[in-house]
Amino acid sequence: MPVGLLEVEGTADVGQFWPEGRSDADTTKVVVNVAPDAIRFRENDSAPFRPTHVFDDAQVKGRTATAPIKNGKLTVRLQGIDAPELHYQPSPLSAAEKKGLPDAKRQAYREVTHSYRQFLGATSTKALHDFLAGSGEATIPCRVFTHVDAPNEVFDTYGRLVGDIELTVGDETIDINNWLVERGFAYPTFYSSMNEDEIRTFLALAKTARTRKLPVWKHLAKTIPAFDFGLREPKAGETAVLATDKGPVILPKLYRRYSNWSARKKARITSQTFQKFLGEGSGGKPDTCYEIDDFLANGVHSATPRNFADFVEGGKTIRFQPEGLVFGEAPSTLVGADGKVIKEF
């Protein structure tokens, strides 16, 4: 597991979060300072930090091809957590799905492709917004950090830096990832890129939040509810939705797959059951995961890989706890302006 540490100094814009903006509780943007040491790396705890510029003019190639830093902004996926979705739009149809598909069905799919939300998605995001707004500042200095050993480990398949955001509100330094899980506004959601210490920290925070029956644990569903096509992304300032923002919640990662299937099913793009759809995965690539105890005992290279669908029975009954699985991180490749893979900081 990684022993190196990458740090980014920047500022976080409070207004990006709903109900002012569109950002939800587990993705944010950080404005990177122009100072030479804004991005730093150290090989281990005893090594000094040194500036790195490997991300300048680089591209992350995964499910998309994108620059990691755009106009001085870095998109961060908060590591180790998944908050209820505030806006998830079902994925575009693949080339295989479109092949031979009548125009009427393509149009039917377009008509059901909206930004949907889960219960508590608005509540969780509003809580984070209000907490940050309590600083009285429009932007807050912050530190983004992630434990990695190589540049290729920094970004996910969508070009987002996967890490923690630490900032100061009042006189207190807060790790936002931990704050959201500790207060029951997000589930711990582990990926194979995380180290044991990071995972165990979230396990402890989640245990306390579950015992106290805080929001996401109080409403955690044991079965997958019927998809609600009426739950849509709220507009900026549309805080009236908070009054009814309570109901059964499933792990957001599972919700995203269920959204993709539900829209396809309603538009009659697929005749598959959800169980089969989940088992086959996106583009024929099933979601790989590991049971938490197996992963912690044996590591990613020796733990037994499982299909995410193994933990859902009959497309309905949920046979796992949010903190009970570790998901395989979808691959990405960081390349320089010359198209060559960047291997060192």
VOBA-1610 file (N, C-alpha, C; in pm, whole numbers, padded with zeros to 5 digits, always signed):
BEGIN
Met+00084-00119+00000Met+00000+00000+00000Met+00088+00125+00000Pro+00041+00235-00059Pro+00126+00353-00079Pro+00181+00411+00050Val+00307+00458+00043Val+00370+00523+00158Val+00409+00667+00125Gly+00404+00704-00003Gly+00434+00841-00043Gly+00316+00932-00015Leu+00340+01063-00018Leu+00233+01159+00009Leu+00241+01276-00088Leu+00130+01305-00154Leu+00118+01419-00244Leu+00029+01523-00178Glu+00071+01649-00180Glu-00007+01759-00122Glu-00029+01867-00225Val-00147+01927-00218Val-00179+02042-00304Val-00235+02152-00216Glu-00177+02272-00226Glu-00232+02387-00155Glu-00326+02460-00250Gly-00441+02500-00198Gly-00536+02571-00283Gly-00644+02637-00201Thr-00752+02672-00267Thr-00867+02729-00199Thr-00993+02660-00248Ala-01091+02644-00160Ala-01219+02584-00195Ala-01326+02692-00194Asp-01405+02696-00297Asp-01513+02793-00311Asp-01638+02739-00243Val-01685+02804-00137Val-01803+02760-00065Val-01926+02762-00154Gly-01935+02861-00242Gly-02053+02878-00327Gly-02073+02771-00432Gln-01976+02680-00448Gln-01992+02574-00547Gln-02094+02470-00502Phe-02118+02462-00370Phe-02206+02359-00317Phe-02352+02404-00319Trp-02439+02307-00349Trp-02582+02334-00342Trp-02619+02373-00198Pro-02708+02472-00176Pro-02803+02527-00273Pro-02754+02647-00353Glu-02627+02688-00335Glu-02575+02797-00419Glu-02533+02745-00556Gly-02454+02638-00558Gly-02404+02582-00684Gly-02455+02442-00707Arg-02377+02362-00784Arg-02422+02227-00820Arg-02340+02116-00755Ser-02225+02151-00697Ser-02141+02045-00640Ser-02215+01974-00527Asp-02191+01842-00517Asp-02253+01765-00410Asp-02151+01739-00300Ala-02186+01650-00208Ala-02104+01634-00087Ala-01982+01545-00103Asp-01956+01491-00223Asp-01832+01413-00234Asp-01747+01447-00356Thr-01778+01557-00422Thr-01692+01605-00530Thr-01680+01756-00515Thr-01559+01807-00529Thr-01539+01951-00518Thr-01429+01994-00614Lys-01415+02123-00629Lys-01307+02177-00712Lys-01216+02262-00624Val-01088+02252-00648Val-00991+02329-00570Val-00913+02417-00666Val-00902+02544-00633Val-00822+02636-00713Val-00677+02624-00669Val-00591+02581-00759Val-00451+02558-00724Val-00374+02689-00724Asn-00299+02713-00617Asn-00215+02832-00610Asn-00108+02829-00719Val-00063+02945-00761Val+00040+02952-00865Val+00181+02946-00807Ala+00192+02941-00676Ala+00324+02934-00614Ala+00397+02807-00660Pro+00532+02815-00672Pro+00609+02699-00720Pro+00589+02573-00637Asp+00557+02589-00508Asp+00544+02473-00421Asp+00398+02436-00395Ala+00306+02476-00483Ala+00163+02448-00463Ala+00135+02298-00464Ile+00211+02223-00543Ile+00196+02077-00548Ile+00329+02017-00507Arg+00325+01934-00400Arg+00449+01879-00344Arg+00435+01729-00323Phe+00549+01660-00323Phe+00548+01515-00302Phe+00666+01475-00214Arg+00643+01372-00129Arg+00754+01310-00056Arg+00740+01159-00066Glu+00853+01089-00075Glu+00853+00945-00097Glu+00808+00866+00025Asn+00834+00920+00146Asn+00796+00852+00270Asn+00797+00953+00384Asp+00763+00908+00504Asp+00750+01000+00618Asp+00881+01070+00655Ser+00992+01009+00624Ser+01121+01068+00663Ser+01183+01154+00553Ala+01123+01153+00435Ala+01176+01231+00322Ala+01115+01372+00322Pro+01190+01471+00273Pro+01136+01608+00265Pro+01039+01622+00148Phe+00947+01716+00158Phe+00860+01748+00045Phe+00941+01822-00061Arg+00908+01798-00186Arg+00969+01874-00295Arg+00861+01906-00399Pro+00871+02023-00460Pro+00772+02062-00560Pro+00774+01966-00679Thr+00657+01945-00738Thr+00650+01864-00860Thr+00563+01934-00963His+00601+01922-01089His+00527+01986-01198His+00486+01883-01303Val+00477+01757-01262Val+00448+01651-01359Val+00307+01662-01418Phe+00218+01737-01352Phe+00082+01748-01402Phe+00065+01860-01505Asp+00169+01944-01518Asp+00163+02052-01617Asp+00157+01992-01758Asp+00059+02034-01836Asp+00044+01987-01975Asp+00022+01836-01986Ala-00022+01773-01876Ala-00046+01629-01878Ala-00192+01599-01910Gln-00220+01472-01938Gln-00356+01425-01962Gln-00379+01296-01886Val-00501+01281-01833Val-00541+01155-01771Val-00627+01080-01871Lys-00583+00961-01906Lys-00659+00880-02001Lys-00723+00763-01929Gly-00853+00760-01930Gly-00931+00652-01870Gly-01059+00638-01949Arg-01172+00653-01881Arg-01300+00653-01954Arg-01317+00782-02031Thr-01239+00882-01994Thr-01232+01007-02069Thr-01085+01040-02088Ala-01057+01141-02167Ala-00921+01193-02181Ala-00929+01340-02143Thr-00868+01376-02030Thr-00885+01511-01979Thr-00760+01560-01909Ala-00741+01691-01909Ala-00630+01750-01835Ala-00664+01748-01687Pro-00571+01710-01601Pro-00601+01705-01457Pro-00625+01842-01396Ile-00559+01944-01452Ile-00577+02082-01404Ile-00628+02166-01520Lys-00744+02227-01502Lys-00805+02309-01607Lys-00829+02449-01554Asn-00768+02547-01620Asn-00784+02687-01579Asn-00754+02706-01430Gly-00652+02636-01383Gly-00611+02650-01244Gly-00699+02575-01145Lys-00793+02493-01196Lys-00884+02420-01108Lys-00859+02270-01115Leu-00865+02209-00999Leu-00843+02067-00985Leu-00971+02006-00927Thr-01026+01905-00994Thr-01145+01839-00941Thr-01102+01725-00850Val-01161+01723-00730Val-01125+01624-00630Val-01243+01532-00602Arg-01219+01401-00603Arg-01318+01305-00554Arg-01276+01271-00411Leu-01363+01300-00317Leu-01328+01277-00178Leu-01310+01128-00151Gln-01189+01090-00114Gln-01153+00949-00099Gln-01224+00884+00019Gly-01266+00758-00003Gly-01316+00678+00106Gly-01459+00702+00144Ile-01529+00791+00070Ile-01667+00820+00105Ile-01755+00824-00019Asp-01884+00808+00001Asp-01982+00824-00106Asp-02108+00880-00041Ala-02140+01005-00072Ala-02260+01069-00019Ala-02377+01041-00112Pro-02500+01040-00060Pro-02616+01020-00147Pro-02615+01117-00265Glu-02652+01067-00381Glu-02643+01145-00504Glu-02738+01265-00503Leu-02684+01381-00541Leu-02765+01500-00559Leu-02807+01513-00705His-02724+01463-00795His-02755+01470-00938His-02678+01361-01012Tyr-02747+01258-01049Tyr-02684+01153-01129Tyr-02765+01133-01256Gln-02698+01146-01369Gln-02763+01127-01498Gln-02723+00991-01554Pro-02821+00907-01588Pro-02788+00775-01643Pro-02688+00785-01757Ser-02600+00687-01763Ser-02489+00689-01859Ser-02538+00682-02003Pro-02463+00743-02095Pro-02501+00736-02237Pro-02502+00591-02285Leu-02580+00565-02388Leu-02585+00431-02446Leu-02452+00401-02513Ser-02406+00280-02498Ser-02281+00238-02562Ser-02304+00215-02711Ala-02193+00201-02784Ala-02204+00174-02928Ala-02279+00044-02952Ala-02253-00057-02866Ala-02322-00186-02882Ala-02472-00172-02857Glu-02510-00089-02760Glu-02651-00068-02731Glu-02721+00008-02843Lys-02649+00100-02905Lys-02709+00180-03012Lys-02724+00104-03142Lys-02643+00000-03159Lys-02642-00073-03286Lys-02780-00131-03318Gly-02835-00087-03432Gly-02965-00137-03477Gly-03083-00086-03396Leu-03059+00010-03306Leu-03166+00060-03221Leu-03253+00159-03297Pro-03383+00140-03301Pro-03473+00232-03372Pro-03467+00373-03312Asp-03490+00472-03396Asp-03487+00610-03350Asp-03587+00634-03237Ala-03699+00565-03242Ala-03803+00584-03139Ala-03750+00545-03001Lys-03670+00438-02995Lys-03614+00396-02866Lys-03502+00490-02820Arg-03426+00540-02916Arg-03322+00637-02878Arg-03387+00761-02818Gln-03498+00804-02880Gln-03569+00919-02829Gln-03631+00889-02692Ala-03681+00768-02676Ala-03739+00728-02547Ala-03634+00734-02437Tyr-03512+00696-02471Tyr-03405+00701-02370Tyr-03368+00845-02338Arg-03363+00929-02440Arg-03334+01071-02414Arg-03438+01132-02320Glu-03562+01087-02334Glu-03671+01143-02254Glu-03665+01102-02107Val-03593+00996-02077Val-03580+00955-01936Val-03441+00984-01880Thr-03358+01049-01960Thr-03222+01080-01915Thr-03220+01218-01851His-03239+01220-01721His-03238+01343-01643His-03138+01328-01529Ser-03115+01437-01457Ser-03032+01431-01337Ser-03120+01393-01219Tyr-03105+01269-01174Tyr-03185+01218-01063Tyr-03109+01233-00932Arg-03182+01221-00821Arg-03119+01230-00691Arg-03173+01122-00598Gln-03095+01095-00495Gln-03138+01006-00389Gln-03193+01088-00273Phe-03272+01024-00189Phe-03307+01087-00063Phe-03177+01114+00014Leu-03175+01223+00086Leu-03063+01273+00167Leu-02952+01336+00084Gly-02961+01332-00049Gly-02859+01396-00131Gly-02856+01547-00108Ala-02973+01608-00104Ala-02981+01752-00079Ala-02944+01784+00066Thr-02994+01703+00158Thr-02966+01724+00300Thr-02816+01721+00330Ser-02747+01621+00276Ser-02604+01606+00301Ser-02524+01723+00243Thr-02559+01763+00122Thr-02486+01872+00058Thr-02512+02004+00128Lys-02636+02027+00168Lys-02670+02151+00239Lys-02595+02157+00372Ala-02580+02044+00439Ala-02508+02042+00566Ala-02362+02082+00546Leu-02300+02030+00441Leu-02161+02066+00414Leu-02150+02213+00376His-02240+02259+00290His-02239+02400+00250His-02249+02492+00372Asp-02345+02462+00459Asp-02368+02548+00574Asp-02251+02545+00672Phe-02188+02428+00686Phe-02072+02417+00773Phe-01958+02504+00722Leu-01931+02496+00592Leu-01823+02576+00533Leu-01858+02724+00534Ala-01986+02756+00509Ala-02028+02897+00508Ala-02015+02959+00646Gly-02012+02875+00750Gly-01997+02924+00885Gly-01864+02995+00908Ser-01770+02976+00816Ser-01641+03045+00826Ser-01656+03194+00797Gly-01766+03230+00729Gly-01787+03370+00692Gly-01709+03413+00570Glu-01638+03319+00508Glu-01557+03349+00391Glu-01614+03281+00266Ala-01600+03348+00152Ala-01648+03290+00026Ala-01557+03179-00022Thr-01428+03192+00006Thr-01332+03088-00029Thr-01249+03057+00095Ile-01211+02930+00108Ile-01138+02886+00226Ile-01006+02820+00183Pro-00894+02863+00239Pro-00767+02795+00208Pro-00777+02648+00249Cys-00719+02562+00168Cys-00729+02419+00199Cys-00604+02345+00155Arg-00594+02225+00206Arg-00485+02134+00171Arg-00549+02004+00122Val-00515+01965+00002Val-00560+01837-00053Val-00443+01740-00040Phe-00468+01619+00007Phe-00358+01524+00019Phe-00404+01383-00016Thr-00310+01304-00064Thr-00339+01166-00101Thr-00212+01082-00089His-00226+00960-00039His-00112+00870-00023His-00094+00791-00152Val+00013+00820-00223Val+00045+00755-00350Val+00196+00738-00360Asp+00237+00650-00448Asp+00380+00631-00473Asp+00422+00676-00612Ala+00325+00687-00704Ala+00356+00721-00842Ala+00247+00812-00899Pro+00281+00896-00998Pro+00183+00988-01056Pro+00058+00918-01110Asn+00076+00795-01157Asn-00035+00721-01216Asn-00142+00682-01114Glu-00110+00696-00985Glu-00203+00656-00879Glu-00290+00772-00829Val-00265+00892-00880Val-00329+01011-00825Val-00473+01029-00870Phe-00501+01001-00998Phe-00631+01036-01056Phe-00715+00912-01087Asp-00847+00930-01075Asp-00934+00819-01112Asp-00958+00820-01263Thr-01041+00729-01309Thr-01061+00711-01453Thr-01131+00830-01519Tyr-01187+00921-01436Tyr-01251+01041-01489Tyr-01163+01166-01475Gly-01039+01147-01435Gly-00947+01260-01423Gly-00959+01339-01295Arg-01024+01282-01193Arg-01038+01350-01065Arg-00929+01303-00968Leu-00867+01397-00897Leu-00772+01359-00793Leu-00851+01294-00680Val-00804+01178-00635Val-00872+01106-00527Val-00796+01131-00398Gly-00857+01205-00306Gly-00786+01237-00183Gly-00874+01300-00078Asp-00810+01352+00026Asp-00879+01421+00135Asp-00862+01571+00119Ile-00960+01645+00171Ile-00948+01790+00175Ile-00952+01833+00322Glu-00848+01905+00359Glu-00835+01954+00497Glu-00840+02106+00493Leu-00924+02165+00579Leu-00934+02310+00582Leu-00962+02357+00723Thr-00949+02488+00744Thr-00968+02545+00877Thr-01097+02627+00881Val-01186+02589+00970Val-01311+02662+00992Val-01308+02712+01136Gly-01308+02844+01152Gly-01288+02900+01285Gly-01146+02872+01329Asp-01130+02810+01444Asp-00997+02775+01493Asp-00968+02627+01479Glu-01054+02558+01404Glu-01043+02412+01398Glu-01005+02365+01257Thr-00908+02275+01249Thr-00871+02215+01123Thr-00954+02088+01103Ile-01022+02081+00990Ile-01118+01974+00964Ile-01082+01897+00837Asp-01086+01765+00846Asp-01076+01679+00728Asp-01221+01656+00683Ile-01257+01711+00566Ile-01396+01706+00519Ile-01443+01562+00498Asn-01356+01476+00448Asn-01393+01335+00429Asn-01440+01275+00561Asn-01359+01294+00664Asn-01393+01240+00796Asn-01519+01305+00853Trp-01531+01435+00833Trp-01645+01511+00886Trp-01777+01456+00832Leu-01782+01428+00702Leu-01905+01379+00640Leu-01945+01241+00691Val-01846+01153+00709Val-01876+01018+00758Val-01912+01024+00907Glu-01838+01101+00984Glu-01859+01110+01128Glu-01999+01160+01162Arg-02053+01248+01077Arg-02185+01307+01103Arg-02298+01237+01027Gly-02265+01127+00964Gly-02369+01049+00900Gly-02425+01109+00773Phe-02343+01186+00701Phe-02387+01244+00574Phe-02327+01170+00454Ala-02245+01069+00479Ala-02185+00990+00372Ala-02151+00852+00424Tyr-02154+00754+00335Tyr-02112+00619+00369Tyr-01962+00604+00342Pro-01892+00526+00422Pro-01755+00490+00383Pro-01763+00401+00260Thr-01683+00432+00161Thr-01681+00351+00038Thr-01535+00334-00001Phe-01486+00213+00011Phe-01343+00188-00002Phe-01304+00141-00142Tyr-01183+00181-00182Tyr-01127+00138-00310Tyr-00989+00078-00285Ser-00947-00004-00379Ser-00823-00080-00363Ser-00699+00007-00360Ser-00714+00135-00396Ser-00600+00227-00391Ser-00573+00280-00251Met-00663+00252-00155Met-00648+00306-00019Met-00556+00219+00065Asn-00493+00282+00164Asn-00409+00203+00254Asn-00487+00164+00380Glu-00431+00075+00458Glu-00503+00018+00573Glu-00539+00124+00677Asp-00448+00216+00706Asp-00477+00319+00806Asp-00596+00404+00765Glu-00603+00440+00636Glu-00715+00520+00587Glu-00846+00444+00604Ile-00846+00317+00568Ile-00968+00236+00580Ile-01011+00223+00725Arg-00917+00195+00814Arg-00953+00174+00954Arg-01005+00303+01019Thr-00955+00417+00977Thr-01007+00544+01028Thr-01155+00559+00994Phe-01191+00530+00869Phe-01331+00541+00828Phe-01418+00436+00895Leu-01365+00317+00916Leu-01442+00212+00984Leu-01482+00257+01125Ala-01388+00320+01195Ala-01417+00367+01331Ala-01520+00479+01330Leu-01506+00573+01237Leu-01601+00684+01228Leu-01741+00634+01192Ala-01747+00538+01098Ala-01875+00484+01055Ala-01944+00407+01166Lys-01866+00336+01246Lys-01923+00258+01356Lys-01995+00350+01454Thr-01933+00463+01484Thr-01994+00559+01576Thr-02119+00620+01516Ala-02112+00658+01388Ala-02227+00720+01322Ala-02344+00621+01312Arg-02314+00495+01287Arg-02420+00393+01279Arg-02485+00373+01417Thr-02402+00365+01521Thr-02454+00347+01657Thr-02548+00461+01696Arg-02515+00580+01651Arg-02596+00698+01684Arg-02715+00714+01589Lys-02725+00625+01491Lys-02835+00628+01392Lys-02844+00763+01323Leu-02728+00811+01280Leu-02722+00937+01205Leu-02775+00915+01064Pro-02808+01025+00990Pro-02894+01017+00872Pro-02877+00901+00775Val-02758+00881+00717Val-02748+00776+00614Val-02764+00637+00671Trp-02736+00621+00801Trp-02751+00490+00864Trp-02896+00467+00907Lys-02962+00571+00950Lys-03102+00560+00989Lys-03189+00518+00871His-03151+00561+00751His-03233+00538+00633His-03174+00432+00538Leu-03072+00360+00584Leu-03010+00258+00500Leu-03109+00146+00469Ala-03131+00120+00340Ala-03228+00020+00297Ala-03164-00118+00289Lys-03243-00219+00319Lys-03198-00358+00307Lys-03237-00418+00172Thr-03332-00355+00106Thr-03372-00396-00028Thr-03371-00274-00119Ile-03358-00296-00248Ile-03353-00186-00344Ile-03496-00141-00372Pro-03529-00016-00339Pro-03666+00032-00363Pro-03691+00057-00511Ala-03818+00067-00550Ala-03851+00100-00689Ala-03788+00234-00724Phe-03736+00244-00845Phe-03668+00368-00885Phe-03772+00480-00896Asp-03740+00593-00835Asp-03831+00708-00834Asp-03786+00808-00941Phe-03856+00808-01055Phe-03819+00898-01164Phe-03860+01043-01133Gly-03933+01062-01025Gly-03975+01197-00988Gly-03876+01269-00900Leu-03775+01197-00847Leu-03672+01260-00766Leu-03564+01317-00858Arg-03568+01447-00879Arg-03477+01515-00971Arg-03384+01610-00896Glu-03277+01645-00960Glu-03183+01741-00903Glu-03255+01872-00872Pro-03243+01923-00749Pro-03306+02051-00717Pro-03230+02167-00780Lys-03302+02270-00815Lys-03238+02389-00871Lys-03168+02467-00759Ala-03083+02559-00798Ala-03017+02645-00700Ala-03122+02718-00617Gly-03108+02711-00487Gly-03201+02781-00398Gly-03332+02709-00373Glu-03351+02593-00436Glu-03477+02519-00421Glu-03474+02436-00292Thr-03465+02503-00180Thr-03448+02435-00052Thr-03577+02373+00002Ala-03689+02397-00065Ala-03814+02336-00020Ala-03807+02184-00025Val-03717+02128-00107Val-03706+01982-00118Val-03655+01921+00013Leu-03591+02001+00096Leu-03535+01948+00220Leu-03643+01895+00314Ala-03762+01950+00305Ala-03870+01909+00394Ala-03913+01764+00371Thr-03892+01715+00250Thr-03932+01577+00217Thr-03813+01491+00175Asp-03693+01536+00211Asp-03571+01466+00167Asp-03534+01353+00262Lys-03629+01265+00288Lys-03606+01149+00374Lys-03673+01027+00312Gly-03602+00917+00313Gly-03656+00794+00257Gly-03545+00691+00246Pro-03576+00572+00196Pro-03475+00466+00189Pro-03358+00504+00099Val-03237+00471+00147Val-03114+00504+00074Val-03031+00378+00057Ile-02978+00358-00063Ile-02885+00248-00089Ile-02747+00308-00117Leu-02644+00227-00106Leu-02509+00276-00135Leu-02509+00349-00269Pro-02460+00473-00275Pro-02465+00549-00400Pro-02405+00477-00521Lys-02301+00398-00499Lys-02242+00324-00611Lys-02345+00226-00670Leu-02421+00162-00583Leu-02527+00072-00630Leu-02639+00151-00695Tyr-02672+00267-00638Tyr-02776+00353-00694Tyr-02742+00395-00837Arg-02616+00426-00864Arg-02579+00469-00998Arg-02601+00357-01100Arg-02566+00234-01061Arg-02591+00121-01151Arg-02741+00097-01170Tyr-02816+00115-01061Tyr-02961+00096-01067Tyr-03027+00204-01153Ser-02974+00326-01147Ser-03025+00435-01232Ser-03003+00403-01380Asn-02883+00354-01411Asn-02852+00320-01550Asn-02947+00214-01603Trp-02970+00112-01522Trp-03060+00004-01563Trp-03205+00051-01571Ser-03249+00127-01472Ser-03389+00171-01466Ser-03426+00256-01586Ala-03337+00347-01626Ala-03365+00431-01744Ala-03370+00346-01870Arg-03278+00250-01883Arg-03278+00162-01999Arg-03402+00073-02002Lys-03441+00029-01886Lys-03560-00058-01877Lys-03686+00019-01915Lys-03698+00141-01864Lys-03817+00221-01893Lys-03826+00256-02041Ala-03711+00281-02103Ala-03708+00315-02245Ala-03708+00191-02334Arg-03711+00072-02271Arg-03712-00056-02342Arg-03587-00077-02427Ile-03475-00029-02371Ile-03345-00053-02435Ile-03296-00192-02398Thr-03331-00237-02279Thr-03286-00368-02233Thr-03403-00449-02179Ser-03390-00581-02192Ser-03489-00671-02133Ser-03427-00748-02016Gln-03300-00717-01985Gln-03230-00783-01876Gln-03292-00751-01741Thr-03278-00844-01650Thr-03308-00813-01511Thr-03195-00726-01455Phe-03221-00658-01345Phe-03115-00578-01286Phe-03000-00665-01238Gln-03031-00783-01189Gln-02926-00874-01142Gln-02827-00906-01253Lys-02880-00936-01371Lys-02793-00969-01485Lys-02717-00845-01533Phe-02786-00732-01536Phe-02724-00606-01577Phe-02607-00573-01485Leu-02628-00586-01354Leu-02523-00558-01257Leu-02408-00656-01271Gly-02440-00780-01295Gly-02337-00883-01308Gly-02247-00863-01428Glu-02305-00813-01538Glu-02225-00793-01661Glu-02143-00666-01654Gly-02190-00567-01578Gly-02115-00444-01561Gly-02123-00352-01681Ser-02061-00236-01668Ser-02061-00136-01774Ser-01969-00178-01887Gly-02025-00184-02009Gly-01943-00221-02124Gly-01884-00360-02113Gly-01952-00448-02040Gly-01902-00584-02024Gly-01791-00598-01922Lys-01770-00492-01840Lys-01665-00495-01738Lys-01731-00492-01600Pro-01749-00606-01537Pro-01814-00611-01405Pro-01735-00533-01301Asp-01805-00483-01201Asp-01739-00416-01088Asp-01672-00521-01001Thr-01541-00513-00990Thr-01466-00603-00904Thr-01462-00546-00763Cys-01478-00634-00664Cys-01468-00591-00525Cys-01410-00703-00440Tyr-01375-00668-00318Tyr-01317-00764-00223Tyr-01390-00747-00090Glu-01406-00854-00017Glu-01462-00842+00117Glu-01358-00776+00207Ile-01403-00687+00294Ile-01313-00601+00369Ile-01211-00679+00452Asp-01255-00784+00522Asp-01162-00860+00606Asp-01054-00929+00522Asp-01095-00982+00407Asp-01002-01047+00315Asp-00901-00946+00262Phe-00948-00828+00226Phe-00860-00725+00171Phe-00758-00678+00274Leu-00805-00653+00397Leu-00713-00604+00501Leu-00612-00711+00542Ala-00653-00837+00537Ala-00563-00945+00577Ala-00463-00980+00468Asn-00506-00972+00342Asn-00424-01025+00233Asn-00379-00923+00129Gly-00438-00803+00129Gly-00397-00704+00031Gly-00460-00727-00105Val-00450-00627-00190Val-00518-00632-00320Val-00468-00744-00410His-00342-00782-00395His-00285-00883-00485His-00317-01026-00445Ser-00358-01047-00320Ser-00385-01183-00273Ser-00531-01205-00232Ala-00605-01097-00208Ala-00746-01111-00172Ala-00824-01167-00291Thr-00934-01234-00264Thr-01015-01296-00369Thr-01108-01193-00435Pro-01091-01168-00565Pro-01180-01073-00633Pro-01321-01132-00649Arg-01420-01047-00628Arg-01559-01087-00640Arg-01631-00993-00736Asn-01744-01040-00789Asn-01831-00956-00870Asn-01927-00885-00776Phe-01942-00755-00790Phe-02032-00677-00705Phe-02172-00740-00700Ala-02214-00798-00811Ala-02347-00860-00818Ala-02361-00978-00722Asp-02249-01035-00677Asp-02255-01147-00582Asp-02321-01105-00451Phe-02321-00974-00424Phe-02370-00925-00296Phe-02510-00863-00306Val-02574-00885-00420Val-02714-00845-00438Val-02789-00970-00483Glu-02897-01002-00415Glu-02970-01126-00443Glu-03099-01095-00520Gly-03112-01158-00636Gly-03233-01143-00715Gly-03258-01000-00761Gly-03150-00922-00771Gly-03164-00783-00815Gly-03239-00697-00716Lys-03256-00746-00593Lys-03342-00676-00498Lys-03283-00669-00357Thr-03242-00783-00304Thr-03199-00790-00164Thr-03050-00761-00151Ile-03016-00665-00064Ile-02878-00620-00048Ile-02811-00705+00060Arg-02705-00777+00020Arg-02637-00869+00110Arg-02500-00817+00153Phe-02483-00687+00161Phe-02356-00631+00206Phe-02383-00503+00284Gln-02288-00464+00365Gln-02291-00336+00434Gln-02200-00239+00359Pro-02231-00110+00359Pro-02149-00014+00284Pro-02000-00024+00312Glu-01965-00048+00440Glu-01823-00055+00476Glu-01766-00196+00463Gly-01844-00289+00409Gly-01802-00428+00404Gly-01729-00471+00279Leu-01721-00380+00179Leu-01657-00414+00053Leu-01548-00312+00018Val-01451-00358-00058Val-01347-00272-00114Val-01353-00289-00266Phe-01376-00181-00337Phe-01394-00188-00482Phe-01263-00168-00556Gly-01250-00236-00668Gly-01134-00217-00753Gly-01139-00079-00817Glu-01027-00009-00813Glu-01021+00125-00875Glu-01007+00109-01025Ala-01098+00171-01100Ala-01091+00165-01247Ala-00961+00232-01293Pro-00893+00175-01391Pro-00761+00225-01429Pro-00763+00358-01502Ser-00655+00431-01488Ser-00630+00551-01567Ser-00481+00560-01591Thr-00442+00636-01690Thr-00300+00652-01723Thr-00270+00799-01738Leu-00166+00847-01670Leu-00123+00985-01681Leu-00012+00995-01785Val-00035+01076-01887Val+00064+01090-01993Val+00103+01237-02008Gly+00224+01259-02054Gly+00274+01394-02075Gly+00236+01447-02213Ala+00282+01569-02241Ala+00252+01631-02370Ala+00307+01549-02487Asp+00409+01468-02458Asp+00469+01384-02563Asp+00395+01251-02579Gly+00291+01229-02498Gly+00214+01106-02507Gly+00271+00990-02429Lys+00385+01012-02363Lys+00448+00904-02286Lys+00396+00900-02143Val+00390+00780-02088Val+00341+00762-01951Val+00435+00831-01853Ile+00379+00907-01759Ile+00458+00973-01656Ile+00475+00877-01539Lys+00596+00836-01511Lys+00622+00732-01413Lys+00677+00783-01280Glu+00731+00905-01279Glu+00793+00957-01156Glu+00752+01100-01132Phe+00751+01138-01004Phe+00722+01277-00969Phe+00844+01366-00996
//
